[in-house]
Amino acid sequence: MTSGQERVQAMAADAAARFEAVYGGPPALIVRAPGRVNLIGEHTDYNGLPVLPFAIEQSHYLAAGEGSGPRIEIANADPQYAAATIDVEALDAFAPPGSWENYTRAALLGLCETSVLPSHLLERGLRVLVGSDLPSGVGLSSSSALVVGFAVAALAVNQIDADRQRLAEVLAEAEQHVGTRGGGMDQAACLLGRQGHALKIDFFPLEVDPVRFGGPGCLPVLISDSGVRVEKSGAGRMLYNRRPIECRLALALFQRWARRFGHAEFGAARHWGDLVKPPFELPHAGVLALIEESIKQPWYSIHDLCDHLAMREQDLRERYLRIGADEYLLEPADGFRLQQRAQHVISEGWRVEEAALALRSGDWPRLAELLEASHASCRDLYEISCPEVERLVGAALEAGALASRLTGAGFGGCVLHLVSVARFERFRDTMERLLGPMAAPVLARPAAGAEILALTRPAA
């Protein structure tokens, strides 16, 4: 048994023991729901452009069993997350933003709304205990892994075998109940991950293409923590939600410009990615040229947008700026930066395509070049970096990384590093010396997606 397998069994056994201590009996099953590292492709998923993530060994472990009535009982091995009981008849009664129980509500509500899980089955109840070695708020998709874990646990307890690809789409939509207007990368990576592979994932429709991550000369990927925590469903919600809104506004400006100049057919595009797919199939460079021509201002006010889109302010707010039932994105102090956001997502989508080719062929210098360009675009055009992340990136390059860049939603969290095998040990030692033990990088190994683990019983 490998050390990784031993770790999985130890975490599963601990979750099972804690479940029994809390609920007075053993769980029916254990679900492992992994986090993910995104090799390249930040904020492209909700724009209909591809990503290249892989599931990782760090995971949530959910011990689950049937309950004792129409309620969902959840507990967590981490004392900062208080136990909660959720009435099955009030799944949509969400707690304040940032509350961990909302991930349970979102997962189960999504399953019931789409009839993946018939709602009457929840009347039996559900009990879950969560243990984890996957840190939250560091850009490794802890929140989506929790949504996936609750969904897989609920389905398994009720003996329902759902199609994984369909489930990824359902849960991507369900997580928006928590208040983040993201795409489907995290749920797909968590559910569909394959050991030893990255996944090239495209969207609308969801398409998954495994890319072998290994072979002769494969370079290690490491991750280190910037120390900045930004919860997408909590304090970082407005920072995160601003970007999808700016992308939608940028597309609306582009389409209005296109109609004026005889290209009304572009009005059929629902996402930026549609422009590089059939029937349009524009080259990425061509779309970038059109963006520069059609979205000229460095920033836009709400007044500017109303003028350019010929909309009343209230209509603009309702159509583009709404985040929740009674919540809207306010006009940013630095204005809506539309050209920059569109430039990032189109160029990043192209980099993903190129990175998948480089990974398949083992062209590590090319992959490093693309990762470096991705980080610069995330920093300068999408503006999702921060000083702590930049310090980590700079230290990593000084320590000998071939490439280093932020990974995940941004605004903090983790940084990934591509390092040559020959410099691997020296790189880790140098990083720890430069930045201290907290930033010491750890290996990120491509792992299997969410799975139901066999419960091992101690010998009598």
C-alpha positions as CSV (number, residue, x, y, z in Angstrom):
1,M,0.0,0.0,0.0
2,T,1.4,3.4,-0.9
3,S,1.6,6.3,1.6
4,G,-1.2,8.0,-0.4
5,Q,-3.5,5.1,0.0
6,E,-2.6,4.8,3.7
7,R,-3.5,8.5,4.1
8,V,-6.9,7.9,2.5
9,Q,-7.7,5.0,4.7
10,A,-6.6,6.9,7.8
11,M,-8.8,9.9,6.9
12,A,-11.7,7.6,6.1
13,A,-11.4,5.7,9.4
14,D,-11.2,8.9,11.4
15,A,-14.3,10.3,9.7
16,A,-16.1,7.0,10.4
17,A,-15.1,7.0,14.1
18,R,-16.2,10.7,14.5
19,F,-19.5,9.9,12.8
20,E,-20.1,7.1,15.3
21,A,-19.2,9.3,18.2
22,V,-21.6,12.0,17.1
23,Y,-24.5,10.0,15.9
24,G,-24.2,6.8,18.0
25,G,-23.8,4.3,15.2
26,P,-21.5,3.6,12.2
27,P,-21.9,5.4,8.8
28,A,-23.2,3.5,5.8
29,L,-20.4,4.8,3.6
30,I,-17.5,7.2,3.2
31,V,-17.2,9.7,0.3
32,R,-13.9,11.1,-0.7
33,A,-14.4,14.4,-2.6
34,P,-11.1,15.9,-3.8
35,G,-10.0,19.4,-4.4
36,R,-8.4,20.5,-7.6
37,V,-5.5,22.4,-9.0
38,N,-6.1,24.4,-12.2
39,L,-3.0,24.1,-14.3
40,I,-4.2,26.9,-16.6
41,G,-7.5,28.5,-17.6
42,E,-8.7,31.0,-15.0
43,H,-12.2,32.4,-15.2
44,T,-12.7,30.9,-18.6
45,D,-15.3,28.3,-17.7
46,Y,-18.3,30.6,-17.2
47,N,-17.3,32.3,-20.5
48,G,-17.6,29.1,-22.4
49,L,-13.9,28.6,-22.9
50,P,-11.8,25.6,-21.8
51,V,-9.8,24.9,-18.6
52,L,-7.0,22.4,-17.7
53,P,-7.4,21.3,-14.1
54,F,-6.7,18.0,-12.3
55,A,-8.1,16.5,-9.1
56,I,-5.7,16.2,-6.2
57,E,-5.1,13.9,-3.3
58,Q,-6.2,16.5,-0.7
59,S,-9.9,15.8,-0.1
60,H,-13.0,16.1,2.1
61,Y,-14.0,12.8,3.7
62,L,-17.8,12.6,4.3
63,A,-19.0,9.8,6.5
64,A,-22.7,9.4,5.8
65,G,-25.8,7.4,6.7
66,E,-29.5,7.6,6.7
67,G,-31.1,9.9,9.3
68,S,-34.1,9.5,11.6
69,G,-36.7,11.7,9.9
70,P,-37.2,14.6,7.5
71,R,-34.0,16.5,8.4
72,I,-30.4,16.7,7.4
73,E,-27.9,16.6,10.2
74,I,-24.3,17.7,9.5
75,A,-21.2,17.9,11.7
76,N,-17.6,18.7,11.0
77,A,-14.4,17.5,12.5
78,D,-13.1,21.1,12.4
79,P,-14.6,22.9,15.4
80,Q,-14.8,26.2,13.5
81,Y,-17.8,24.7,11.6
82,A,-20.7,24.3,13.9
83,A,-23.0,21.3,13.6
84,A,-26.4,22.1,12.0
85,T,-29.8,20.5,11.4
86,I,-31.6,21.4,8.2
87,D,-35.4,20.9,7.8
88,V,-36.0,19.0,4.5
89,E,-39.0,21.2,3.8
90,A,-36.8,24.3,4.1
91,L,-33.7,23.5,2.0
92,D,-34.0,27.0,0.4
93,A,-33.9,28.8,3.7
94,F,-30.2,29.7,3.3
95,A,-28.1,30.8,6.2
96,P,-26.1,34.1,6.0
97,P,-23.3,34.1,3.3
98,G,-20.3,32.2,4.4
99,S,-22.1,29.6,6.5
100,W,-20.9,26.1,5.7
101,E,-24.4,24.6,5.9
102,N,-25.3,26.5,2.7
103,Y,-23.2,24.0,0.7
104,T,-25.4,21.2,1.9
105,R,-28.5,23.2,1.1
106,A,-27.2,24.0,-2.4
107,A,-26.2,20.4,-3.2
108,L,-29.5,18.9,-2.1
109,L,-31.6,21.6,-3.6
110,G,-29.9,21.2,-6.9
111,L,-30.5,17.4,-6.8
112,C,-34.1,17.8,-6.0
113,E,-34.8,20.7,-8.4
114,T,-33.5,18.5,-11.3
115,S,-35.1,15.3,-10.1
116,V,-31.7,13.6,-9.9
117,L,-32.7,12.8,-6.3
118,P,-36.5,12.5,-5.8
119,S,-37.3,14.9,-3.0
120,H,-39.5,12.3,-1.1
121,L,-36.4,10.2,-0.5
122,L,-34.9,13.0,1.7
123,E,-37.8,12.4,4.1
124,R,-35.8,9.5,5.5
125,G,-33.2,12.1,6.5
126,L,-29.4,12.2,6.1
127,R,-26.5,12.3,8.6
128,V,-23.1,13.5,7.5
129,L,-19.8,14.0,9.3
130,V,-17.1,15.9,7.4
131,G,-13.4,15.4,7.9
132,S,-10.8,17.0,5.7
133,D,-7.2,17.5,4.7
134,L,-8.2,20.0,2.0
135,P,-7.8,23.6,3.2
136,S,-10.5,26.2,2.5
137,G,-10.1,29.6,0.9
138,V,-6.8,28.8,-0.8
139,G,-7.9,28.3,-4.4
140,L,-8.1,24.5,-4.4
141,S,-11.9,24.3,-4.7
142,S,-12.7,23.3,-1.2
143,S,-16.3,24.7,-1.5
144,S,-17.2,22.9,-4.7
145,A,-15.7,19.7,-3.3
146,L,-18.0,20.0,-0.3
147,V,-21.0,20.5,-2.6
148,V,-20.0,17.4,-4.6
149,G,-19.3,15.4,-1.5
150,F,-22.8,16.2,0.0
151,A,-24.4,15.3,-3.3
152,V,-22.6,12.0,-3.8
153,A,-23.2,11.1,-0.2
154,A,-27.0,11.8,-0.5
155,L,-27.2,9.8,-3.7
156,A,-25.2,6.9,-2.4
157,V,-27.2,6.6,0.8
158,N,-30.4,6.5,-1.3
159,Q,-28.7,4.0,-3.7
160,I,-29.0,6.3,-6.8
161,D,-26.4,6.0,-9.5
162,A,-26.3,9.3,-11.3
163,D,-24.3,10.0,-14.5
164,R,-21.2,11.9,-13.4
165,Q,-21.1,14.3,-16.3
166,R,-24.8,15.2,-15.9
167,L,-24.2,15.6,-12.1
168,A,-21.3,18.0,-12.7
169,E,-23.6,20.3,-14.7
170,V,-26.4,20.1,-12.1
171,L,-24.0,20.9,-9.2
172,A,-22.4,23.8,-11.1
173,E,-25.8,25.4,-11.4
174,A,-26.7,24.4,-7.8
175,E,-23.6,26.1,-6.3
176,Q,-24.9,29.4,-7.6
177,H,-27.5,29.2,-4.7
178,V,-24.5,29.9,-2.4
179,G,-24.1,33.3,-4.2
180,T,-21.1,32.9,-6.5
181,R,-21.8,33.2,-10.3
182,G,-19.1,30.9,-11.4
183,G,-18.7,28.2,-14.1
184,G,-18.5,24.4,-13.9
185,M,-14.8,23.7,-13.8
186,D,-14.6,22.8,-10.1
187,Q,-17.5,20.4,-10.0
188,A,-16.3,18.6,-13.2
189,A,-12.7,18.3,-11.9
190,C,-13.9,16.9,-8.6
191,L,-16.3,14.4,-10.1
192,L,-14.5,13.3,-13.2
193,G,-10.8,13.5,-12.2
194,R,-8.6,10.6,-13.3
195,Q,-5.4,9.5,-11.6
196,G,-2.4,10.6,-13.5
197,H,-4.3,12.9,-15.8
198,A,-5.3,16.5,-16.2
199,L,-8.7,17.2,-17.8
200,K,-9.2,19.5,-20.7
201,I,-12.8,20.6,-20.0
202,D,-15.0,22.7,-22.3
203,F,-18.4,24.1,-21.5
204,F,-21.9,24.7,-23.0
205,P,-22.0,21.7,-23.5
206,L,-19.7,20.1,-21.0
207,E,-17.0,18.1,-22.7
208,V,-14.1,16.4,-20.9
209,D,-10.9,15.2,-22.5
210,P,-8.3,13.5,-20.3
211,V,-4.7,14.5,-20.9
212,R,-2.1,12.1,-19.6
213,F,0.1,13.8,-17.0
214,G,3.3,11.8,-16.9
215,G,5.7,9.9,-18.9
216,P,9.4,10.4,-19.4
217,G,10.7,13.7,-18.2
218,C,7.4,14.7,-16.5
219,L,7.9,17.8,-14.3
220,P,6.5,18.0,-10.8
221,V,3.8,20.6,-10.1
222,L,4.0,22.0,-6.6
223,I,1.7,24.4,-4.7
224,S,2.4,26.8,-1.9
225,D,0.0,28.9,0.1
226,S,0.1,32.7,0.0
227,G,-1.6,32.9,3.4
228,V,-4.4,35.1,2.1
229,R,-7.8,33.6,2.6
230,V,-10.7,34.7,0.4
231,E,-13.9,32.7,0.7
232,K,-15.9,33.0,-2.5
233,S,-19.2,32.7,-0.6
234,G,-18.1,35.1,2.1
235,A,-15.9,38.2,2.0
236,G,-14.7,37.5,-1.5
237,R,-18.2,37.2,-3.1
238,M,-18.3,40.7,-4.6
239,L,-14.7,40.6,-5.8
240,Y,-15.4,37.3,-7.5
241,N,-18.9,38.1,-8.9
242,R,-17.7,41.4,-10.5
243,R,-15.7,39.5,-13.1
244,P,-18.5,37.4,-14.6
245,I,-20.7,40.5,-14.7
246,E,-18.0,42.5,-16.5
247,C,-17.6,39.7,-19.0
248,R,-21.3,39.7,-19.8
249,L,-21.3,43.4,-20.1
250,A,-18.3,43.3,-22.5
251,L,-20.1,40.7,-24.7
252,A,-23.2,42.9,-24.8
253,L,-21.2,45.9,-25.9
254,F,-19.4,43.9,-28.5
255,Q,-22.7,42.5,-29.9
256,R,-24.3,45.9,-30.1
257,W,-21.2,47.2,-32.0
258,A,-21.4,44.1,-34.3
259,R,-25.0,44.8,-35.2
260,R,-24.2,48.4,-36.1
261,F,-21.5,47.2,-38.5
262,G,-23.5,44.4,-40.2
263,H,-22.7,41.4,-38.1
264,A,-26.0,40.8,-36.4
265,E,-25.3,37.0,-36.4
266,F,-22.9,37.5,-33.5
267,G,-25.9,38.3,-31.4
268,A,-26.6,34.6,-31.2
269,A,-23.4,34.1,-29.0
270,R,-24.4,33.5,-25.4
271,H,-20.8,33.4,-24.2
272,W,-17.4,34.6,-25.4
273,G,-16.4,31.1,-26.2
274,D,-19.2,30.7,-28.8
275,L,-17.3,33.0,-31.1
276,V,-14.4,30.5,-31.5
277,K,-16.7,27.5,-31.9
278,P,-19.0,26.4,-34.7
279,P,-20.8,28.0,-36.5
280,F,-18.6,31.1,-36.1
281,E,-15.1,29.5,-35.6
282,L,-13.3,32.8,-35.4
283,P,-9.6,32.6,-34.6
284,H,-8.7,33.8,-31.1
285,A,-6.5,36.5,-32.6
286,G,-9.4,37.7,-34.7
287,V,-11.7,38.0,-31.7
288,L,-9.0,39.9,-29.8
289,A,-8.9,42.4,-32.7
290,L,-12.7,42.8,-32.7
291,I,-12.6,43.4,-28.9
292,E,-10.1,46.2,-29.3
293,E,-12.2,47.7,-32.1
294,S,-15.6,47.5,-30.3
295,I,-14.7,48.1,-26.6
296,K,-12.5,51.1,-26.7
297,Q,-12.7,52.8,-23.3
298,P,-10.3,51.8,-20.5
299,W,-13.3,51.8,-18.1
300,Y,-17.0,52.3,-18.2
301,S,-19.5,53.9,-15.7
302,I,-23.1,52.8,-15.3
303,H,-24.0,56.0,-17.2
304,D,-21.7,55.0,-20.1
305,L,-23.1,51.5,-20.2
306,C,-26.7,52.8,-20.3
307,D,-25.7,55.1,-23.1
308,H,-23.9,52.4,-25.2
309,L,-26.5,49.7,-24.6
310,A,-29.5,52.1,-25.0
311,M,-30.9,50.9,-21.6
312,R,-32.5,52.5,-18.6
313,E,-30.4,52.2,-15.5
314,Q,-32.9,50.1,-13.7
315,D,-33.1,47.7,-16.7
316,L,-29.3,47.5,-16.7
317,R,-29.2,46.6,-13.1
318,E,-31.8,43.9,-13.4
319,R,-30.3,42.3,-16.5
320,Y,-26.6,42.5,-15.7
321,L,-25.8,43.6,-12.2
322,R,-28.2,41.4,-10.1
323,I,-26.3,38.9,-7.8
324,G,-29.1,37.7,-5.5
325,A,-32.8,38.2,-4.9
326,D,-32.3,41.8,-3.6
327,E,-28.6,42.3,-4.2
328,Y,-26.8,44.1,-7.0
329,L,-23.2,44.8,-7.9
330,L,-22.4,48.4,-7.2
331,E,-20.4,50.5,-9.7
332,P,-16.7,49.8,-8.9
333,A,-14.6,52.8,-7.8
334,D,-12.3,52.1,-10.8
335,G,-15.2,51.6,-13.2
336,F,-16.2,48.5,-15.2
337,R,-13.0,47.3,-17.0
338,L,-14.6,45.5,-19.9
339,Q,-11.9,45.4,-22.6
340,Q,-9.3,44.0,-20.2
341,R,-11.6,41.2,-19.0
342,A,-12.6,40.2,-22.5
343,Q,-9.0,40.2,-23.7
344,H,-8.0,38.0,-20.8
345,V,-10.7,35.3,-21.3
346,I,-10.1,35.0,-25.1
347,S,-6.3,34.8,-24.8
348,E,-6.5,32.5,-21.8
349,G,-8.8,30.1,-23.7
350,W,-6.2,30.0,-26.5
351,R,-3.5,29.3,-23.9
352,V,-5.4,26.3,-22.6
353,E,-5.6,24.8,-26.0
354,E,-1.9,25.3,-26.5
355,A,-1.1,24.0,-22.9
356,A,-3.0,20.8,-23.6
357,L,-0.9,20.2,-26.7
358,A,2.3,20.9,-24.7
359,L,1.3,18.6,-21.9
360,R,0.5,15.7,-24.3
361,S,3.9,16.1,-26.0
362,G,6.0,16.7,-22.9
363,D,7.0,20.2,-24.2
364,W,7.8,21.6,-20.8
365,P,9.5,24.8,-21.9
366,R,6.3,25.6,-24.0
367,L,4.1,24.8,-21.0
368,A,6.2,27.0,-18.7
369,E,5.9,29.9,-21.2
370,L,2.1,29.5,-21.3
371,L,1.8,29.4,-17.5
372,E,3.9,32.5,-17.2
373,A,1.7,34.3,-19.7
374,S,-1.4,33.2,-17.9
375,H,-0.2,34.7,-14.7
376,A,0.6,38.0,-16.3
377,S,-2.8,38.1,-17.8
378,C,-4.5,37.2,-14.5
379,R,-2.5,40.0,-12.8
380,D,-2.7,42.8,-15.4
381,L,-6.0,42.2,-17.3
382,Y,-8.2,40.3,-14.9
383,E,-6.7,41.9,-11.8
384,I,-7.1,38.9,-9.5
385,S,-3.6,38.8,-8.0
386,C,-2.4,40.4,-4.8
387,P,0.9,41.5,-3.2
388,E,1.3,38.2,-1.3
389,V,0.8,36.1,-4.4
390,E,3.2,38.3,-6.3
391,R,5.8,37.8,-3.6
392,L,5.4,34.0,-3.8
393,V,5.7,34.1,-7.6
394,G,8.8,36.2,-7.4
395,A,10.4,34.0,-4.8
396,A,9.6,30.9,-6.8
397,L,11.3,32.2,-9.9
398,E,14.3,33.2,-7.9
399,A,14.4,29.7,-6.4
400,G,14.5,28.2,-9.9
401,A,10.9,27.4,-10.9
402,L,10.4,27.2,-14.6
403,A,7.1,28.9,-14.2
404,S,4.9,30.1,-11.3
405,R,1.4,31.4,-11.3
406,L,-1.7,31.9,-9.2
407,T,-4.3,29.1,-9.4
408,G,-8.0,29.2,-8.7
409,A,-10.3,32.2,-8.4
410,G,-7.5,34.5,-7.3
411,F,-7.3,37.4,-4.7
412,G,-5.1,35.2,-2.6
413,G,-4.9,31.4,-2.1
414,C,-2.4,29.1,-3.7
415,V,0.4,29.5,-6.3
416,L,1.5,26.6,-8.4
417,H,5.0,26.0,-9.6
418,L,6.5,24.0,-12.5
419,V,9.9,22.8,-11.4
420,S,12.5,20.6,-13.1
421,V,13.2,17.2,-11.5
422,A,16.9,18.2,-11.1
423,R,16.0,21.3,-9.0
424,F,13.1,19.8,-7.1
425,E,14.7,19.3,-3.7
426,R,16.7,22.5,-3.8
427,F,13.6,24.5,-4.9
428,R,11.6,23.3,-1.9
429,D,14.5,24.1,0.5
430,T,15.0,27.5,-1.0
431,M,11.4,28.5,-0.8
432,E,11.2,27.5,2.8
433,R,14.3,29.5,3.6
434,L,13.0,32.5,1.7
435,L,9.4,32.6,3.0
436,G,9.2,30.3,6.0
437,P,7.5,26.9,6.7
438,M,4.0,28.1,5.8
439,A,4.9,28.7,2.2
440,A,6.9,25.5,1.8
441,P,5.6,24.0,-1.4
442,V,3.9,20.6,-1.5
443,L,3.5,18.2,-4.4
444,A,0.2,18.3,-6.3
445,R,-0.4,14.9,-7.7
446,P,-3.2,14.2,-10.3
447,A,-5.7,12.0,-8.4
448,A,-9.0,10.2,-9.0
449,G,-12.3,12.1,-8.8
450,A,-14.9,11.7,-6.1
451,E,-15.3,8.1,-4.9
452,I,-17.2,6.0,-2.4
453,L,-14.7,4.2,-0.2
454,A,-15.1,0.7,1.3
455,L,-15.4,0.8,5.0
456,T,-12.7,-1.3,6.6
457,R,-13.6,-2.9,9.9
458,P,-11.0,-3.7,12.5
459,A,-10.4,-7.4,13.0
460,A,-12.3,-9.1,15.9
